[in-house]
Amino acid sequence: MEYEALIDVAMQMIVHAGDARNDIKKALDAGTEGRKELAQEYMEGAKEALAQAHHCQTETIQQEASGEKCVYSMLFTHAQDTLMTIYSEYHLAEKLLLMYDALDEKIRNLELKIGQAAS
């Protein structure tokens, strides 16, 4: 793969990964506000953006694996690092959203018990 083409791929990866990061942040914000459905919509958007970035990366790696010489690019390395970091953020956000839901459920149950005890 030529250097210019690799730079284009790297930039696509960074843009898609950045879109995913923005959606993850919005999902966490929605989760803290108790807007579960909106949080899930943003997480779906993040998942799709990550898939697009991963597709760019995979095509490039498969080309090299099939014997096509690939030049080194620090920008491509940065794009891969960014993608992997945001994958981690995605998985952490999934867990945090589950925790928000579990805590919200526990609070509702406690409020219900307090309400029943007061009556």
N, C-alpha and C positions, 0 to 999 in steps of 0.2 A: 504494500500500500504506500502510495506517495505521501510525503509529508503534509501537503496541503489538505489532502483528503482525510488524513488522520486528525488534523487540527479541526476540520469540520465536524468529524465524529465526536471529538472531545467536547467541543462547544455544545453540540446537541445533548450529550450526556449531562453536562453541567446545567444546561437550561432545564431539562426534564427533572433532574434531581432537585434543582432549586424550586421548581413548581411543586414537587412532592413535599419539600420542607415547608413551603408556605401553607399547603393544605393540612399538613400535620399540626402546625401551629394553630390554625383555625379550628381544627378538630379538638385540640386540647382546650382552647378557649371555650368552645361550645360545650365541651364536657364539664368544665368547671361551672358553667351556667346551668347545668342540668338539661341541656338540649341534646339528648341522646341521638335522636334521628339525624339532626344536622351534623353532629360529630361523625356519625357513620358515613354520611354522604361525603364529607371531606376526606375521611380515611379511604373511601373508595377512589376518590380523585387522586389521592397520594399513591395508592396502589397502582393505578393505571399509569401515572407519570413515571413511577419507578420501573414498571414493566417496559415502558418505551426506552428509558435510559439503559436498562439492562439489555434490551434488544440491540441497541447500537454497540454496546460493549461486546456482546456475544458474537455478532457478525464479524467484528474486527478480529477477535481471538480465533474464530473458526477459519478465517482467511489465512492467518499465520499458521494454524495447525495443519492446514491443507498444503502447506509448502510455500505459500506466497510470502516473500520477504516483507517484513514490516519494520519501518524505521522507528527509532526511539523518539518519544516525545514526552517531555516533562509535563506538558499540558494534559496529555492523555493519562499519564500516571496520576496527576491531580484529579482528573475527572473520575478515574476509578476509585480513588480514595474518597472523594466526595460522595460518590454513589454508595459505597459501602458504609460510610458514616450515616447517611440518611436512611439506609436500610435499618441500621441499628436504632435510629431515632423512631422509625416507623414501628418497630417491634416493641420498643419501650412505651410508645404512645398507646399501642393496643392494650398493654398491661395496665397502664395508668387509667385508661378509660374503663376497663373492667373494675379496677379498684374504685373509681368514682361511683360506678353503678352499685357495687356492693356496699359501699359506705352510705349511699343515698337510701338503699333498701333498709339497712340497719337503723338509720335515723328515723325513717318512716315507721318502722316497727316499734321503736322506742316511743315515738310520739303517740302512736296508737295505744300502747300500753299505759302511758301516762294519762291519756284522755279517758281511757276506760277506768283507771283507778280513781280519777277525779270525779267520775259520775256516780 
